Each structure stands twice: as structure tokens, then as C-alpha cells.
Amino acid sequence: MNPSTNETEALLTVKEVAKRWNMCTKTIRRYVDQGLLKQVRFSARCIRYRASEVAAVLATMSGENRRAS
């Protein structure tokens, strides 16, 4: 783990991420499949996402969308 990473950062479920950022759970899983977003996998059924990483991916993507317009 990176020493600069906050060890107490909240880990969110896919449903929590979807609700917080108003997106579909399939979109989140697609971002993982595309390598845009990393999962924290505790087991096959216990998968979490760091809120800071989700926010960074969305910020990057919104910047790309602005450049494309």
C-alpha cells in the first residue's frame, strides 16, 4: 500500500458507488473490465472500490469529454 494513501478511506460497494455518482452498476463493472478502475477484492463476493479512485476516474473522463466537444 502506498504510504501516502489514507488507510482509513472508505471502501464502497458497487451499489454505493452507483448511487453516489448516479451511474449504473454495469458501467462501473465495464470500467473495471477496461482497466480504468481498480477493485479491492477480499473474496469472490466481497469487492469494494476506493471513493478517491472512482472520483479520479470520473474527473479524468469528464476532462476527456470536454476536450472532445
N, C-alpha and C positions, 0 to 999 in steps of 0.2 A: 504494500500500500504506500502511496506517495505521502511523505511526511507532511506536505502542505495541505493534504486532503483533510477535511473536517471529519473526524471519526464518529461524531455524533449526528452526522447528516441523516435525515430521514430517508428511509427506503420505501418506495411506493409500489403497490401492486399495479398491474396493467389497468385495472378498472379505476384506480385512484388517479393514475396518470391521465387516462382518457377523460375523466371528469374534470380534473384541474385545468387541462389545456383544451378542453372542448374538442376532442377528437375521438375517432373510432378506435377500438382496441385492435382491429385488423391493421390500421395504419401504423400503430406502434410496433406490432409484430413484423410488419413489412420493413420498417426502419431497421429493426434488428437483423432481418434476413439480408438487407442491403449493406450491412456493416456500418450504418450511420449511428446506431445506438447500441450501447453495451448493456448486457444484463448482469445482475448479481444473482447467481444461481446457487441456492443452498441445497436443492434437490430437484428432481424432475417436476415436482408440483409446487415448489416454493421458489418463485422467480420474482425478483424485485428490480427496481430501477432507481438510480440516484436522481433526485429532482434537479440538481445542478447540471447534470449531463443532458437531461431532457431539455432544459431551458437553453443550454448552449446549442444543441442540435436545431431547435426551433429558431433561435436567433440567427444561426448560420443560414438556414433555409429561407428565412424571411429576407435576409440580405441578398440572397441569390435571386429571389423573386423580384426584388426591386430593381436589380441590375438588368433582368430580362425584359422588364417593361419598357 
